[in-house]
Amino acid sequence: FEAEVDQLKPNKLISWHSVTNVKHFGSVYFDQGNGGTTVTLRLLFDTENLADALIEDLDLSRGEFEGALEEALAGYKAYCEQMWRAIPSVI
């Protein structure tokens, strides 16, 4: 699923929206705490279009879909981390 980044605030927020016929959008919030970082993911899909795409285009089982989603999120995380490193720090 192809998407465009709407907001990117290093160590705070990533939000996006889809650019394909499978409509989705979401956000990831990072909250720094004493015990580590709390990550909140909000992901919204148009389930009718998503189901159609999965049945017609992907032909995946639920487990395969979950694995593909985890892989895509890991790739997106790596992309965002690379972008954060490219943003100069302000002291």
C-alpha positions as CSV (number, residue, x, y, z in Angstrom):
1,F,0.0,0.0,0.0
2,E,1.5,3.3,-1.1
3,A,1.2,6.3,1.2
4,E,2.5,9.8,1.6
5,V,3.8,11.3,4.9
6,D,1.6,14.1,6.2
7,Q,3.6,15.0,9.3
8,L,7.0,14.0,10.6
9,K,8.0,15.4,14.0
10,P,11.2,13.6,15.1
11,N,10.7,11.5,18.2
12,K,7.0,12.7,18.5
13,L,4.8,12.0,15.5
14,I,4.4,10.4,12.1
15,S,1.2,10.6,10.2
16,W,0.3,9.5,6.6
17,H,-2.5,8.9,4.1
18,S,-2.9,6.5,1.2
19,V,-2.4,7.3,-2.4
20,T,-3.9,4.1,-3.8
21,N,-7.4,2.7,-4.1
22,V,-7.0,1.0,-0.7
23,K,-7.9,3.9,1.5
24,H,-6.0,4.1,4.8
25,F,-4.5,6.7,7.1
26,G,-2.8,6.7,10.4
27,S,-0.4,8.1,12.9
28,V,2.3,6.9,15.3
29,Y,2.9,8.9,18.5
30,F,6.1,8.5,20.6
31,D,5.9,9.4,24.3
32,Q,9.3,9.5,26.1
33,G,9.0,8.4,29.7
34,N,11.3,7.4,32.5
35,G,10.9,3.7,31.7
36,G,11.2,4.0,28.0
37,T,9.1,5.1,25.0
38,T,5.4,4.5,24.7
39,V,4.3,4.0,21.1
40,T,0.7,4.6,20.1
41,L,-0.4,3.5,16.6
42,R,-3.6,4.6,15.1
43,L,-4.4,2.9,11.8
44,L,-7.7,3.3,9.9
45,F,-8.6,1.3,6.8
46,D,-11.6,1.4,4.5
47,T,-12.3,-2.3,5.2
48,E,-14.4,-2.8,2.1
49,N,-11.6,-1.7,-0.2
50,L,-9.0,-3.5,1.9
51,A,-10.9,-6.8,1.8
52,D,-11.3,-6.5,-2.0
53,A,-7.6,-5.8,-2.5
54,L,-6.6,-8.7,-0.3
55,I,-8.9,-11.1,-2.0
56,E,-8.2,-10.0,-5.6
57,D,-4.6,-8.7,-5.5
58,L,-2.7,-10.2,-2.6
59,D,-4.3,-13.7,-2.1
60,L,-2.9,-13.8,1.4
61,S,-3.9,-15.6,4.6
62,R,-4.4,-13.7,7.8
63,G,-1.0,-14.7,9.1
64,E,0.7,-13.8,5.8
65,F,-1.1,-10.4,5.9
66,E,0.1,-9.7,9.5
67,G,3.6,-10.7,8.5
68,A,3.6,-8.4,5.5
69,L,2.1,-5.5,7.7
70,E,4.9,-6.0,10.3
71,E,7.5,-6.0,7.6
72,A,6.0,-2.8,6.0
73,L,5.9,-1.1,9.4
74,A,9.5,-2.1,10.1
75,G,10.5,-0.6,6.7
76,Y,8.6,2.6,7.5
77,K,10.3,2.8,10.9
78,A,13.7,2.5,9.2
79,Y,12.8,5.2,6.7
80,C,11.6,7.6,9.5
81,E,14.8,7.0,11.5
82,Q,16.9,7.8,8.4
83,M,14.9,11.0,7.9
84,W,15.4,12.0,11.5
85,R,19.1,11.6,11.2
86,A,19.0,13.9,8.2
87,I,17.3,16.7,10.2
88,P,19.8,19.0,12.0
89,S,19.5,19.2,15.7
90,V,18.6,22.5,17.3
91,I,20.4,23.2,20.6
